[in-house]
Amino acid sequence: MIAYQGLVPGVLLRRYKRFFADVRLDDGREVTAHCPNTGSMKSVNVPGCRVWLSPSDNPKRKLAWTWELIELPNENGGIALASIHTGRANRIVEAALAAGRLDALAGYNTLRREVKVDDSRLDFLLEDTASGRRAYLEVKQVTLLEDDGLGYFPASVSTRGLKHLQSLEALAHQGERAVLVFCVARQGIESVGPATHIDPAYAAGFHAAVTHGVEVLAYAINVGWEAGAPSSVFIERPVSVRL
């Protein structure tokens, strides 16, 4: 679990130039927030929806606000929260690993971040110092929910994502345990698969990697609330992967 500190609500007016989002706060002020998501944000960039911003009192920052969450309408007339901050995905997964919440990745007692593999870097290396077992992990955040009711990755063409898949596949060829972890950061997504309709090259790389031994796991987040505001985000449960 990772904690939020003092999130402030507002309404999304627009997101532009990838890094900026204009938001009208509940007190009437209009502010420009940093958008920590450089992707297309397809299906989660919805002006008029309620959003939650984290404040910063760092005088060196150009923008005092960071866009963290958005509330999206779901098919039942309720809301589904989505974490749009891609930088949170690794921290969420790491916290779940530390808490022993991911059974499929249990049995390792050390964790290293940003592990260099040839000309690429993967997010984590798990090792069991007693047995010598290890597992290489790459984490990807999933927020794209299409009209067919299914979740997909990526939401736009991702040459970097394909490169990570190829690194995992090379490790699997060498007999290493190589794992792609989808952090499903939007409520309402019950399964994840490669977005062939958006990035056919990634989808082909995904199927090749799986064929050659790369494991794919997916876990859905949930959000804790306190005093009427989101207070934490955490891995709640596994979801299915469409291989």
ZAFIKOL-945741 format. One line per 2 residues: number of its first residue (from 1); their letters; for each residue x, y, z of N, C-alpha, C. Coordinates in nm, 4 decimals. Atoms other than C-alpha are relative to their C-alpha. Example, Ala and Ser with C-alpha at 12.3 -4.5 7.8 and 13.67 -1.06 7.14 Angstrom:
ZAFIKOL-945741
1) AS) 0.0890/-0.1190/0.0000/1.2300/-0.4500/0.7800/0.0900/0.1200/0.0000; -0.0820/-0.1190/-0.0060/1.3670/-0.1060/0.7140/-0.0770/0.1090/0.0730 $
END
This chain:
ZAFIKOL-945741
1) MI) 0.0835/-0.1190/0.0000/0.0000/0.0000/0.0000/0.0877/0.1250/0.0000; -0.0650/-0.1295/-0.0084/0.1154/0.3531/-0.0709/-0.1052/0.1033/0.0386 $
3) AY) 0.0939/-0.0971/-0.0560/-0.0424/0.6530/0.0993/-0.0005/0.1284/-0.0813; 0.0139/-0.1347/0.0540/-0.1747/0.9766/-0.0422/-0.0070/0.0980/0.1167 $
5) QG) 0.0019/-0.1014/-0.1036/-0.1314/1.2956/0.1560/-0.0799/0.1215/-0.0480; 0.0763/-0.1214/0.0228/-0.4050/1.5563/0.1439/-0.0440/0.0249/-0.1425 $
7) LV) 0.0457/-0.0207/0.1366/-0.5510/1.5002/-0.2025/-0.1141/0.1015/-0.0041; 0.0967/-0.1086/0.0156/-0.7631/1.7899/-0.3295/-0.0850/-0.0275/-0.1245 $
9) PG) 0.0860/0.0315/0.1141/-1.0673/1.7411/-0.5566/-0.0239/0.1189/-0.0924; 0.0363/-0.1014/0.0981/-1.1621/1.9279/-0.8704/-0.0617/-0.0665/-0.1211 $
11) VL) 0.0562/0.0501/0.1251/-1.2977/1.8884/-1.2224/0.1009/0.0226/-0.1112; -0.0943/-0.0111/0.1112/-1.0780/1.8193/-1.5246/-0.0590/0.0883/-0.1097 $
13) LR) 0.0395/-0.0868/0.1105/-1.1020/2.0960/-1.7824/0.0632/-0.0466/-0.1305; -0.0668/0.0518/0.1194/-0.8428/1.9716/-2.0300/0.1400/-0.0467/0.0361 $
15) RY) -0.1385/0.0443/-0.0064/-0.5150/1.7871/-2.0653/0.0652/0.0332/-0.1342; -0.0617/-0.0465/0.1233/-0.2672/1.9225/-2.3203/0.1522/-0.0058/0.0107 $
17) KR) -0.1468/0.0054/0.0087/0.0954/1.9083/-2.4352/0.0576/-0.1109/0.0877; -0.0384/0.1205/-0.0746/0.1146/1.5699/-2.2561/0.0191/0.0226/0.1490 $
19) FF) -0.0411/-0.0160/-0.1402/0.2412/1.7169/-1.9276/-0.0893/0.0929/0.0814; 0.0794/-0.1023/-0.0688/-0.0290/1.9705/-1.8370/-0.1473/-0.0367/0.0041 $
21) AD) 0.1441/0.0196/-0.0146/-0.3847/1.9487/-1.7068/-0.0572/0.1205/0.0732; 0.0706/-0.1097/-0.0664/-0.6139/2.2400/-1.6257/-0.1162/-0.0578/0.0787 $
23) VR) 0.0996/0.0545/-0.0917/-0.8407/2.1693/-1.3298/-0.0671/0.1143/0.0751; 0.0720/-0.0943/-0.0867/-1.1117/2.3704/-1.1557/-0.0205/-0.0672/0.1348 $
25) LD) 0.0130/0.0567/-0.1340/-1.0795/2.2985/-0.7848/-0.1386/0.0284/0.0555; 0.1325/-0.0163/-0.0587/-1.3877/2.2680/-0.5674/-0.0202/0.1381/0.0604 $
27) DG) 0.0142/-0.1349/-0.0558/-1.3128/2.6106/-0.4166/-0.0101/0.1074/-0.1090; 0.0182/-0.0939/0.1099/-1.3449/2.7688/-0.7624/0.1274/0.0406/-0.0715 $
29) RE) -0.1265/-0.0359/0.0655/-0.9762/2.8206/-0.8392/0.0269/-0.0902/-0.1200; -0.0466/0.0793/0.1127/-0.8465/2.7087/-1.1772/0.1521/-0.0078/0.0057 $
31) VT) -0.1436/0.0223/-0.0140/-0.4987/2.5564/-1.1574/0.0491/-0.0875/-0.1151; -0.0645/0.0890/0.0961/-0.2565/2.3888/-1.3956/0.0821/-0.1018/0.0777 $
33) AH) -0.0673/0.1081/-0.0710/-0.1360/2.0518/-1.2681/0.0935/-0.0740/-0.0937; -0.0880/0.0894/0.0759/0.1495/1.8309/-1.3794/-0.0745/-0.1293/-0.0289 $
35) CP) 0.0600/0.1270/0.0404/0.0194/1.5304/-1.5737/0.1118/-0.1031/-0.0117; -0.1113/0.0962/-0.0015/0.2562/1.2411/-1.4879/-0.0289/-0.1233/-0.0840 $
37) NT) 0.0343/0.1092/0.0910/0.1462/1.0318/-1.7844/0.0215/0.0517/-0.1413; -0.0342/-0.0518/0.1326/0.3035/1.0836/-2.1262/-0.0693/-0.0766/-0.1124 $
39) GS) 0.0669/0.0799/0.1015/0.0860/0.8270/-2.3057/-0.1242/0.0670/-0.0557; 0.1208/-0.0558/0.0600/-0.2329/0.8764/-2.5007/-0.1098/0.0235/0.1029 $
41) MK) 0.1030/-0.0064/-0.1042/-0.4447/0.8313/-2.1838/-0.1378/-0.0278/-0.0580; 0.1273/0.0353/0.0611/-0.7143/0.6868/-2.4059/-0.0930/-0.0611/0.1036 $
43) SV) 0.1095/0.0424/-0.0878/-1.0377/0.6318/-2.2078/0.0109/0.0544/0.1423; -0.0095/-0.0593/-0.1344/-0.9065/0.8100/-1.8955/0.0223/0.1512/-0.0042 $
45) NV) -0.0089/-0.1447/0.0151/-0.8623/1.1635/-2.0321/-0.1389/0.0499/-0.0378; 0.1411/-0.0314/0.0228/-1.2253/1.2711/-1.9902/-0.0334/0.1324/0.0695 $
47) PG) 0.0364/-0.1294/-0.0597/-1.2903/1.6440/-1.9336/-0.1412/-0.0040/0.0590; 0.1275/-0.0025/-0.0697/-1.5739/1.7107/-1.6933/-0.0081/-0.0982/0.1137 $
49) CR) -0.0012/0.0984/-0.1090/-1.4876/1.4215/-1.4651/0.0719/0.0563/0.1225; -0.0635/-0.0380/-0.1254/-1.3876/1.4624/-1.1030/0.1402/-0.0600/0.0065 $
51) VW) -0.1382/0.0459/-0.0132/-1.0140/1.4369/-1.0405/0.0518/0.0362/0.1385; -0.0641/-0.0249/-0.1288/-0.7864/1.4344/-0.7386/0.1465/0.0366/-0.0251 $
53) LS) -0.1358/-0.0509/0.0163/-0.4625/1.6327/-0.7183/0.0752/-0.0080/0.1315; -0.0853/-0.0084/-0.1179/-0.1713/1.6062/-0.4784/0.0730/0.1340/-0.0013 $
55) PS) -0.0669/-0.1297/-0.0065/-0.0267/1.9394/-0.3595/0.1468/-0.0152/0.0365; -0.1411/-0.0043/-0.0393/0.3407/2.0270/-0.3199/0.0337/0.1409/0.0465 $
57) DN) -0.0448/-0.1311/-0.0485/0.4964/2.3076/-0.1172/0.1463/0.0252/-0.0342; -0.1383/-0.0181/0.0431/0.8339/2.2719/-0.2903/0.0101/0.1251/-0.0867 $
59) PK) -0.0064/-0.1253/0.0761/0.9220/2.6255/-0.4079/0.0744/-0.0137/-0.1327; -0.0756/0.0185/0.1230/1.1480/2.4846/-0.6815/-0.0843/-0.0610/-0.1120 $
61) RK) 0.0870/0.0595/0.1013/0.8594/2.3144/-0.8587/-0.0708/0.1078/-0.0799; 0.0725/-0.0949/0.0837/0.7085/2.4967/-1.1539/-0.1499/-0.0137/0.0184 $
63) LA) 0.1418/0.0247/-0.0216/0.3702/2.3351/-1.0897/-0.0198/-0.0577/0.1400; 0.0202/0.0394/-0.1396/0.2403/2.2981/-0.7347/-0.0938/-0.1187/0.0151 $
65) WT) 0.0991/0.1072/-0.0077/-0.0125/2.0276/-0.8235/0.0386/-0.1146/-0.0923; -0.0198/0.1191/0.0831/0.0101/1.6717/-0.9583/-0.1321/-0.0752/-0.0096 $
67) WE) 0.1232/0.0767/0.0232/-0.2832/1.4870/-1.1127/0.0252/-0.1455/0.0379; -0.0169/0.1369/-0.0493/-0.3220/1.1526/-0.9335/-0.1092/-0.0954/-0.0491 $
69) LI) 0.1124/0.0904/0.0237/-0.6700/1.0045/-0.9897/-0.1098/0.0697/-0.0794; 0.1202/-0.0505/0.0650/-0.9806/1.0442/-1.2016/-0.1151/-0.0945/0.0305 $
71) EL) 0.1215/0.0776/-0.0209/-1.3364/0.9278/-1.1315/-0.0750/-0.0074/-0.1332; 0.0627/0.0219/0.1298/-1.4935/0.7770/-1.4440/-0.1349/-0.0690/0.0175 $
73) PN) 0.1291/0.0692/-0.0103/-1.8562/0.6731/-1.4976/0.0131/-0.1439/-0.0452; 0.0001/0.1401/0.0442/-1.9112/0.2990/-1.5160/-0.1389/-0.0387/-0.0482 $
75) EN) 0.1240/0.0425/0.0656/-2.1850/0.0965/-1.6806/-0.1152/-0.0158/0.0977; 0.1048/0.0168/-0.1000/-2.3767/0.0589/-1.3521/-0.0502/0.1330/0.0557 $
77) GG) 0.0411/-0.1312/-0.0476/-2.4196/0.4323/-1.3070/0.0824/0.0503/0.1169; -0.0882/-0.0435/-0.1073/-2.1480/0.4505/-1.0411/0.1266/0.0613/-0.0561 $
79) IA) -0.1275/-0.0532/0.0459/-1.7867/0.5590/-1.0644/0.1082/-0.1070/0.0117; -0.1181/0.0859/-0.0055/-1.4617/0.3801/-1.1314/0.1214/0.0916/0.0106 $
81) LA) -0.1210/-0.0796/-0.0165/-1.1378/0.5284/-1.0056/0.1125/-0.0548/-0.0862; -0.1190/0.0394/0.0746/-0.8283/0.5242/-1.2223/0.1171/0.0841/0.0479 $
83) SI) -0.1246/-0.0691/-0.0319/-0.4739/0.6121/-1.1184/0.0696/0.0312/-0.1317; -0.0626/-0.0349/0.1276/-0.3251/0.8069/-1.4079/0.1506/0.0227/0.0153 $
85) HT) -0.1416/-0.0273/-0.0298/0.0161/0.8558/-1.2420/0.0814/-0.1265/-0.0275; -0.0729/0.1227/0.0362/0.2358/0.6009/-1.4227/0.1156/-0.0287/0.0954 $
87) GR) -0.1094/0.0212/-0.0944/0.5128/0.6544/-1.1680/-0.0407/-0.0747/0.1249; 0.0467/0.0717/-0.1196/0.2959/0.4987/-0.8984/0.0001/-0.1515/-0.0192 $
89) AN) 0.0189/0.1442/0.0228/0.2677/0.1560/-1.0639/0.1113/-0.0830/0.0629; -0.1111/0.0760/-0.0585/0.6153/0.0359/-0.9647/-0.0058/-0.0001/0.1517 $
91) RI) 0.0066/-0.0088/-0.1461/0.5695/0.1595/-0.6099/-0.1126/-0.0861/0.0553; 0.1123/0.0823/-0.0451/0.2321/-0.0128/-0.5814/0.0387/-0.1474/-0.0014 $
93) VE) -0.0417/0.1398/0.0106/0.3754/-0.3437/-0.7022/0.1081/-0.0314/0.1030; -0.1069/0.0235/-0.0981/0.6853/-0.3091/-0.4843/-0.0569/-0.0133/0.1406 $
95) AA) 0.0615/0.0082/-0.1327/0.4697/-0.2447/-0.1760/-0.0726/-0.1329/0.0178; 0.0692/0.1281/-0.0084/0.2619/-0.5545/-0.2555/0.0988/-0.1156/0.0158 $
97) LA) -0.1037/0.1019/-0.0158/0.5780/-0.7634/-0.2939/0.0525/-0.0018/0.1433; -0.0534/-0.0089/-0.1358/0.7114/-0.6366/0.0388/-0.0984/-0.0535/0.1033 $
99) AG) 0.1027/0.0456/-0.0937/0.3806/-0.7192/0.2087/-0.0373/-0.1461/-0.0213; 0.0283/0.1402/0.0263/0.3752/-1.0716/0.0615/-0.1381/-0.0248/-0.0572 $
101) RL) 0.1356/0.0116/0.0523/0.0491/-1.0089/-0.1235/-0.0061/-0.0654/-0.1383; -0.0014/0.0571/0.1339/0.1589/-1.1558/-0.4585/0.0518/-0.1432/0.0075 $
103) DA) -0.0387/0.1389/-0.0221/0.1587/-1.5323/-0.4149/0.0873/-0.0550/-0.1133; -0.0749/0.0532/0.1141/0.2925/-1.6002/-0.7642/0.1454/0.0465/0.0001 $
105) LA) -0.1364/-0.0539/-0.0059/0.6038/-1.3986/-0.6778/0.0569/-0.0111/0.1411; -0.0492/0.0215/-0.1362/0.6632/-1.5282/-0.3254/0.1286/-0.0822/-0.0028 $
107) GY) -0.1173/0.0848/-0.0148/0.9812/-1.6926/-0.2011/0.1319/0.0672/-0.0316; -0.1232/-0.0754/0.0249/1.2363/-1.4189/-0.2726/0.0232/0.0947/0.1177 $
109) NT) -0.0269/-0.0835/-0.1176/1.4115/-1.2240/0.0014/0.0766/0.1286/-0.0290; -0.0629/-0.1274/0.0337/1.5862/-0.9433/-0.1870/-0.0626/0.0561/-0.1271 $
111) LR) 0.0553/-0.0683/0.1172/1.4744/-0.6881/-0.4430/0.0957/0.1099/-0.0425; -0.0798/-0.1078/0.0585/1.6796/-0.4677/-0.6729/-0.0835/0.0711/-0.1050 $
113) RE) 0.0738/-0.0807/0.0976/1.5348/-0.1843/-0.8805/0.0880/0.0350/-0.1190; -0.0662/-0.0512/0.1193/1.6235/-0.0710/-1.2320/0.1233/-0.0844/-0.0356 $
115) VK) -0.1071/0.0954/0.0276/1.8292/-0.3745/-1.3307/0.0368/0.0059/-0.1477; -0.0450/-0.0086/0.1383/2.0398/-0.3398/-1.6450/0.0089/-0.1397/-0.0617 $
117) VD) -0.0045/0.1251/0.0751/1.9903/-0.6186/-1.8983/0.0357/0.0357/-0.1429; -0.0521/-0.0384/0.1313/2.2016/-0.5770/-2.2114/-0.0150/0.1510/-0.0177 $
119) DS) 0.0150/-0.1438/0.0224/2.0962/-0.2371/-2.3541/-0.1347/0.0508/0.0501; 0.1297/-0.0377/-0.0545/1.7728/-0.2199/-2.1553/0.0062/-0.0027/0.1528 $
121) RL) 0.0131/0.0089/-0.1452/1.6618/-0.1774/-1.7948/-0.1373/-0.0554/0.0329; 0.1254/0.0561/-0.0469/1.3963/-0.3840/-1.6231/-0.0261/0.0481/0.1417 $
123) DF) 0.0380/-0.0675/-0.1237/1.2061/-0.2682/-1.3187/0.0558/-0.0653/0.1256; -0.0395/0.0670/-0.1237/1.2953/-0.5340/-1.0599/0.0730/-0.1314/-0.0285 $
125) LL) -0.0575/0.1343/-0.0069/1.5163/-0.8330/-0.9907/-0.0248/-0.0524/0.1400; 0.0236/0.0676/-0.1268/1.3941/-1.0629/-0.7145/0.0973/-0.1160/0.0120 $
127) ED) -0.0943/0.1101/-0.0218/1.6424/-1.3070/-0.5615/-0.0253/-0.0656/0.1346; -0.0024/0.0733/-0.1259/1.6421/-1.5763/-0.2974/0.1444/-0.0395/0.0246 $
129) TA) -0.1434/0.0178/-0.0214/1.9915/-1.5713/-0.1540/0.0359/-0.1415/0.0427; -0.0298/0.1357/-0.0456/1.9633/-1.9197/-0.0050/0.0044/-0.0982/-0.1166 $
131) SG) 0.0110/0.0976/0.1080/1.8593/-2.1082/-0.3174/0.0615/0.0481/-0.1311; -0.0499/-0.0547/0.1264/1.9901/-1.8736/-0.5862/-0.1087/0.0273/-0.1020 $
133) RR) 0.1104/-0.0269/0.0923/1.6450/-1.8476/-0.7451/-0.0136/0.1508/-0.0224; 0.0223/-0.1415/0.0272/1.5695/-1.5187/-0.9151/-0.1058/0.0179/-0.1083 $
135) AY) 0.1041/-0.0310/0.0976/1.3053/-1.3489/-1.1249/0.0163/0.1456/-0.0426; -0.0041/-0.1351/0.0558/1.3236/-1.0462/-1.3530/-0.1428/0.0459/-0.0274 $
137) LE) 0.1359/-0.0515/0.0135/1.0124/-0.8260/-1.3524/-0.0002/0.1317/-0.0760; 0.0288/-0.1279/0.0630/0.8872/-0.5518/-1.5802/-0.1464/0.0324/0.0273 $
139) VK) 0.1342/-0.0418/-0.0397/0.5798/-0.3564/-1.4625/-0.0557/0.0977/-0.1030; 0.0687/-0.0913/0.0901/0.3317/-0.1899/-1.6960/-0.1365/0.0351/0.0592 $
141) QV) 0.1291/-0.0454/-0.0523/0.0332/0.0201/-1.5900/-0.1059/-0.0095/-0.1094; 0.1112/0.0167/0.0937/-0.3001/-0.0582/-1.7560/-0.1180/0.0849/0.0462 $
143) TL) 0.1206/-0.0781/-0.0289/-0.5865/0.1932/-1.7693/-0.0994/-0.0021/-0.1157; 0.0858/-0.0047/0.1185/-0.7339/0.1368/-2.1167/-0.1111/-0.1044/0.0085 $
145) LE) 0.1185/0.0845/0.0050/-1.0870/-0.0040/-2.1054/-0.0755/0.0362/-0.1275; 0.0639/-0.0271/0.1279/-1.2356/-0.0371/-2.4526/-0.1509/-0.0269/0.0063 $
147) DD) 0.1453/0.0145/0.0038/-1.6006/-0.0448/-2.5576/-0.0454/-0.1451/0.0100; 0.0361/0.1421/-0.0136/-1.5926/-0.4252/-2.5611/0.0053/-0.0478/0.1450 $
149) GL) -0.0035/0.0343/-0.1416/-1.5502/-0.4148/-2.1818/0.1282/-0.0653/0.0462; -0.1260/0.0660/-0.0327/-1.1939/-0.5500/-2.1903/0.1124/0.1022/0.0167 $
151) GY) -0.1166/-0.0839/-0.0211/-0.8655/-0.4026/-2.0745/0.1111/-0.0362/-0.0969; -0.1062/0.0201/0.0980/-0.5721/-0.3560/-2.3090/0.1254/0.0778/0.0373 $
153) FP) -0.1274/-0.0704/-0.0058/-0.2063/-0.2581/-2.3139/0.0735/-0.0257/-0.1312; -0.0079/-0.1394/-0.0432/-0.0612/-0.0415/-2.4600/-0.1167/0.0822/-0.0532 $
155) AS) 0.1050/-0.0910/0.0470/-0.2930/0.2565/-2.5119/0.0450/0.0808/-0.1203; -0.0558/-0.0616/0.1205/-0.0644/0.3905/-2.7863/0.1225/-0.0812/-0.0384 $
157) VS) -0.1166/0.0766/0.0452/0.2285/0.2549/-2.9887/0.1143/0.0165/0.1002; -0.1025/-0.0013/-0.1041/0.5043/0.1610/-2.7435/0.1232/-0.0780/-0.0446 $
159) TR) -0.1251/0.0661/0.0382/0.8464/0.0857/-2.8891/0.0815/-0.0368/0.1245; -0.0714/0.0306/-0.1243/0.9890/0.0992/-2.5374/-0.0572/-0.1255/0.0647 $
161) GL) 0.0623/0.1190/-0.0559/0.7361/-0.1567/-2.4186/0.0399/-0.1257/-0.0752; -0.0435/0.1141/0.0807/0.8302/-0.3860/-2.7066/0.1437/-0.0381/0.0339 $
163) KH) -0.1394/0.0270/-0.0359/1.1973/-0.3522/-2.6176/0.0085/-0.0756/0.1327; 0.0015/0.0706/-0.1285/1.1213/-0.4591/-2.2601/-0.0457/-0.1441/-0.0173 $
165) LQ) 0.0447/0.1367/0.0275/0.9304/-0.7618/-2.3899/0.1129/-0.0839/-0.0576; -0.1099/0.0728/0.0634/1.2271/-0.8613/-2.6039/0.1107/-0.0314/0.1004 $
167) SL) -0.0989/0.0279/-0.1049/1.4591/-0.8298/-2.3036/-0.0462/-0.1151/0.0883; 0.0539/0.1099/-0.0792/1.2312/-1.0555/-2.1007/0.0091/-0.1317/-0.0759 $
169) EA) -0.0062/0.1218/0.0810/1.2150/-1.3048/-2.3866/0.1422/-0.0547/-0.0062; -0.1394/0.0442/0.0040/1.5957/-1.3145/-2.4114/0.0395/-0.0665/0.1315 $
171) LA) -0.0298/0.0604/-0.1299/1.6188/-1.3861/-2.0389/-0.0647/-0.1382/0.0120; 0.0672/0.1299/-0.0046/1.3625/-1.6662/-2.0687/0.0753/-0.1029/-0.0838 $
173) HQ) -0.0811/0.0890/0.0842/1.5727/-1.8162/-2.3507/0.1217/-0.0521/0.0770; -0.1182/0.0365/-0.0777/1.8653/-1.8215/-2.1063/-0.0350/-0.0827/0.1232 $
175) GE) 0.0415/0.0814/-0.1134/1.6615/-2.0163/-1.8518/-0.0366/0.0795/0.1237; 0.0379/-0.0831/-0.1134/1.5844/-1.7212/-1.6259/-0.1518/0.0105/0.0100 $
177) RA) 0.1420/-0.0293/-0.0157/1.2418/-1.6535/-1.4811/-0.0211/0.1465/-0.0383; 0.0266/-0.1344/0.0510/1.1094/-1.3490/-1.6677/-0.1501/0.0240/0.0050 $
179) VL) 0.1421/-0.0218/-0.0286/0.7772/-1.1917/-1.5707/-0.0414/0.1414/-0.0401; 0.0654/-0.1272/0.0295/0.5647/-0.9143/-1.7184/-0.1163/0.0151/0.0967 $
181) VF) 0.1045/-0.0238/-0.0990/0.3406/-0.7644/-1.4492/-0.0837/0.1190/-0.0446; 0.0923/-0.1080/0.0304/0.0370/-0.5608/-1.5496/-0.0615/0.0500/0.1306 $
183) CV) 0.0654/-0.0656/-0.1138/-0.0663/-0.3191/-1.2735/-0.1262/0.0659/-0.0549; 0.1265/-0.0462/0.0570/-0.4336/-0.2695/-1.3588/-0.0532/0.1132/0.0887 $
185) AR) 0.0205/-0.1188/-0.0829/-0.4846/0.0849/-1.2341/-0.1332/0.0685/-0.0254; 0.1353/-0.0522/0.0205/-0.8469/0.1327/-1.3382/-0.1002/-0.1022/0.0483 $
187) QG) 0.1039/0.0894/-0.0477/-1.1380/-0.0189/-1.1534/-0.0950/-0.0351/-0.1144; 0.0921/0.0441/0.1035/-1.3696/-0.2234/-1.3733/0.0646/-0.0844/-0.1070 $
189) IE) -0.0694/0.0865/0.0952/-1.1036/-0.3997/-1.5782/0.0175/-0.1375/0.0638; -0.0041/0.1351/-0.0556/-1.1389/-0.7744/-1.5227/0.0934/-0.0926/-0.0765 $
191) SV) -0.0986/0.0793/0.0731/-0.8977/-0.9033/-1.7880/0.0831/0.0945/-0.0864; -0.0933/-0.0834/0.0762/-0.5994/-0.7691/-1.9806/0.0582/-0.0821/-0.1145 $
193) GP) -0.0646/0.0636/0.1135/-0.4619/-0.8506/-2.3227/0.0734/0.1028/-0.0832; -0.0748/-0.0928/0.0849/-0.2331/-0.6995/-2.5858/-0.0926/0.0735/-0.0969 $
195) AT) 0.0840/-0.0845/0.0852/-0.3831/-0.4137/-2.7882/0.0446/-0.0117/-0.1456; -0.0365/0.0226/0.1401/-0.3411/-0.5562/-3.1378/-0.0518/0.1118/-0.0893 $
197) HI) 0.0616/-0.1044/0.0816/-0.5720/-0.2862/-3.2758/0.0725/0.1335/0.0112; -0.0738/-0.1248/-0.0197/-0.3406/-0.0127/-3.1442/0.1467/-0.0161/-0.0372 $
199) DP) -0.1429/0.0219/0.0241/0.0101/-0.1606/-3.1617/0.0221/-0.1472/-0.0374; -0.0154/0.1401/0.0412/0.0297/-0.4818/-3.3681/0.1403/-0.0544/0.0220 $
201) AY) -0.1365/0.0465/-0.0240/0.4074/-0.4952/-3.3284/0.0167/-0.0435/0.1457; -0.0067/0.0393/-0.1406/0.3734/-0.5007/-2.9497/-0.0744/-0.1309/0.0219 $
203) AA) 0.0783/0.1221/-0.0163/0.1033/-0.7666/-2.9712/0.0764/-0.1215/-0.0509; -0.0802/0.1110/0.0527/0.3258/-0.9845/-3.1897/0.1144/-0.0324/0.0951 $
205) GF) -0.1071/0.0217/-0.0961/0.6120/-0.9352/-2.9447/-0.0494/-0.0647/0.1274; 0.0612/0.0591/-0.1191/0.3818/-1.0224/-2.6556/-0.0195/-0.1506/-0.0196 $
207) HA) 0.0254/0.1422/0.0249/0.2786/-1.3533/-2.8138/0.1305/-0.0785/-0.0153; -0.1295/0.0676/0.0126/0.6383/-1.4384/-2.9043/0.0632/-0.0206/0.1370 $
209) AV) -0.0588/0.0095/-0.1338/0.7527/-1.3666/-2.5486/-0.0677/-0.1098/0.0812; 0.0733/0.1026/-0.0747/0.4790/-1.5836/-2.3976/0.0351/-0.1392/-0.0524 $
211) TH) -0.0347/0.1290/0.0609/0.5572/-1.8641/-2.6420/0.1355/-0.0493/0.0476; -0.1361/0.0370/-0.0390/0.9206/-1.8583/-2.5320/0.0239/0.0062/0.1512 $
213) GV) -0.0150/0.0214/-0.1432/0.8510/-1.8724/-2.1600/-0.0180/0.1192/0.0908; 0.0243/-0.1156/-0.0869/0.7783/-1.5194/-2.0361/-0.1364/-0.0165/0.0668 $
215) EV) 0.1256/0.0058/-0.0752/0.5126/-1.5270/-1.7624/-0.0659/0.1380/-0.0025; 0.0751/-0.1260/-0.0057/0.2396/-1.2621/-1.7571/-0.0993/-0.0082/0.1158 $
217) LA) 0.0898/-0.0091/-0.1146/0.0606/-1.1655/-1.4363/-0.0690/0.1364/-0.0033; 0.0730/-0.1265/-0.0062/-0.2032/-0.8977/-1.3819/-0.0677/0.0122/0.1353 $
219) YA) 0.0575/-0.0249/-0.1313/-0.3196/-0.7404/-1.0560/-0.0771/0.1314/-0.0016; 0.0843/-0.1188/-0.0052/-0.6003/-0.4926/-0.9939/0.0248/0.0776/0.1285 $
221) IN) -0.0139/-0.0854/-0.1173/-0.5649/-0.1967/-0.7604/-0.1357/0.0261/0.0641; 0.1163/-0.0600/-0.0631/-0.8120/-0.0606/-0.5107/0.0480/0.1245/0.0727 $
223) VG) -0.0320/-0.1277/-0.0634/-0.8257/0.2764/-0.3389/-0.0680/0.0062/0.1351; 0.0557/-0.0212/-0.1324/-0.8720/0.3371/0.0321/-0.0439/0.1442/0.0174 $
225) WE) 0.0542/-0.1341/-0.0228/-1.0750/0.6379/0.1513/0.0045/0.0323/0.1491; 0.0032/-0.0476/-0.1384/-1.0575/0.8450/0.4663/-0.0478/0.1440/-0.0014 $
227) AG) 0.0551/-0.1358/-0.0113/-1.2605/1.1530/0.5577/-0.0417/0.0560/-0.1364; 0.0549/-0.0450/0.1263/-1.4158/1.1665/0.2109/0.0981/0.0203/-0.1128 $
229) AP) -0.1015/-0.0174/0.1042/-1.0923/1.1597/0.0131/0.0827/-0.1278/-0.0126; -0.0896/0.1155/0.0139/-0.8683/0.8878/-0.1333/0.1222/0.0173/0.0903 $
231) SS) -0.1117/-0.0074/-0.0939/-0.6001/0.8048/0.1225/0.1117/-0.0991/-0.0306; -0.1013/0.1010/0.0301/-0.4163/0.5032/-0.0211/-0.0381/-0.0744/-0.1260 $
233) VF) 0.0240/0.0857/0.1157/-0.3802/0.2753/-0.3208/0.0822/-0.1265/0.0192; -0.0642/0.1273/-0.0295/-0.2907/-0.0925/-0.3126/-0.0474/-0.1067/-0.0979 $
235) IE) 0.0396/0.1179/0.0761/-0.2956/-0.4222/-0.5008/-0.1063/-0.0751/0.0782; 0.1084/0.0702/-0.0688/-0.6227/-0.5957/-0.4211/-0.0088/-0.1467/-0.0379 $
237) RP) 0.0249/0.1381/0.0431/-0.6418/-0.9123/-0.6342/0.0571/-0.0202/-0.1399; -0.0407/0.0275/0.1385/-0.5214/-1.0859/-0.9505/-0.1186/0.0092/-0.0940 $
239) VS) 0.1003/0.0059/0.1053/-0.7130/-1.0501/-1.2748/0.0562/-0.0863/-0.1127; -0.0428/0.0933/0.1037/-0.7004/-1.2724/-1.5813/0.0762/0.0707/-0.1121 $
241) VR) -0.0767/-0.0470/0.1161/-0.4641/-1.2313/-1.8745/-0.0440/-0.0779/-0.1213; 0.0406/0.0657/0.1240/-0.5801/-1.3039/-2.2274/0.1251/-0.0250/-0.0840 $
243) L) -0.1234/0.0340/0.0680/-0.2873/-1.4878/-2.3806/-0.0247/-0.0339/-0.1473 $
END
